[in-house]
Amino acid sequence: MDTLTIISPNEVSHDDIAQLQGKYLFTYAAFIRAGHVWFHGAHHLTKGMSYSGDHYFLYDKIYTAMLGLYDAAIEKGVGLSGPFVACPQQQMIAASQIVCSYPSPADLSSTGIAAAGHSLLCDMLKFIEEMNRCLDESGGLTLGLSDLLANDANVFESFVYLLKQRTLTEMG
């Protein structure tokens, strides 16, 4: 996926920081939900000689962690911006759009699954950086939100490392 531009700082006035926070947190939560669904699929669809390691130690670890990150992002969004951030119908529509922009693990080799997952997580990290920058520039980056994003980025960076190493085992 080349770019995912869902939110533009120009969409809302700088006077309405809560709306900007809400739009970003809604999209961010949808991104995490999409990652959770994608990696849960990878967990079920992994194959080959690396099956047991990929199934249990890699993809299970990733999709399980994402569920907790999703919950925290939704709670932060509701707290800062209101209940629209947590609308399950809208969350699933947005998550579906995001997950469908990546190849299905059902269509990939074991190395291809790791490479596609790596790409998805790198895009999530780019989104976190964009969100952090925009909210900081607009005055909407609270200390707690900054902490949440930094923690999530740290978790995703550790998964990027694992997936990068996983692709190297067969690609050299």
Secondary structure as the mmCIF struct_conf table of DSSP 4:
data_model
#
loop_
_struct_conf.conf_type_id
_struct_conf.id
_struct_conf.beg_label_comp_id
_struct_conf.beg_label_asym_id
_struct_conf.beg_label_seq_id
_struct_conf.end_label_comp_id
_struct_conf.end_label_asym_id
_struct_conf.end_label_seq_id
HELX_RH_3T_P HELX_RH_3T_P1 PRO A 9 GLU A 11
BEND BEND1 VAL A 12 VAL A 12
TURN_TY1_P TURN_TY1_P1 HIS A 14 ASP A 15
HELX_RH_AL_P HELX_RH_AL_P1 ILE A 17 LEU A 45
BEND BEND2 GLY A 48 GLY A 48
TURN_TY1_P TURN_TY1_P2 MET A 49 SER A 50
HELX_RH_AL_P HELX_RH_AL_P2 TYR A 51 SER A 52
HELX_RH_PI_P HELX_RH_PI_P1 GLY A 53 TYR A 59
HELX_RH_AL_P HELX_RH_AL_P3 ASP A 60 SER A 81
HELX_RH_3T_P HELX_RH_3T_P2 PRO A 83 ALA A 86
HELX_RH_AL_P HELX_RH_AL_P4 PRO A 88 VAL A 99
TURN_TY1_P TURN_TY1_P3 CYS A 100 SER A 101
BEND BEND3 TYR A 102 TYR A 102
HELX_RH_3T_P HELX_RH_3T_P3 PRO A 105 ASP A 107
BEND BEND4 LEU A 108 LEU A 108
HELX_RH_AL_P HELX_RH_AL_P5 SER A 110 SER A 138
TURN_TY1_P TURN_TY1_P4 GLY A 139 GLY A 139
HELX_RH_AL_P HELX_RH_AL_P6 LEU A 143 MET A 171
#
